[in-house]
Amino acid sequence: MIFHYLVRGAIFVEGNVLLAHQIGADNTFLPGGHIELGESAELALAREIEEEIGMKAIAQQFIGAVEWLWSEDGQTNHEINLIFDVAVDGLDARKPPYSKEPHLEFIWSKPTDLRTHNLLPSPLVECLEKWENNYRGYWGTFKE
């Protein structure tokens, strides 16, 4: 089994949320990535977003956590995602930020369109919907 400890940022600008897309994949995900051993979630999120779009990010509030278990190439993966509301100055919802990583691109989505963008892990859709409705302390689990 492979364990992944991740932090993801929900970046809202003008009613849109920023999604990351790995070029060639059929899904999207929230910006962020792996938390390194000994690193706080907030610092990991700021580091990951700066690596991805070259802009400073500040974790403002904890939204919730999403757990995901899946198999790939005969290997079981277990992932815990910590989700934060994030502020990034200088983003414009009329155009996606430039990706500093050649395998990634970014898109803006209305929260109501997250399912059409195949946002993974899938409990993130409900997590963000509940966040928009002022629900706090979300926990979601998905197992393939």
PyMOL commands that set and color helices and strands:
alter all, ss='L'
color gray80, all
select helices_A, chain A and resi 41-53+111-113+123-132
alter helices_A, ss='H'
color red, helices_A
select strands_A, chain A and resi 2-13+16-22+32-34+58-72+75-87+104-109+138-143
alter strands_A, ss='S'
color yellow, strands_A
deselect
rebuild
show_as cartoon
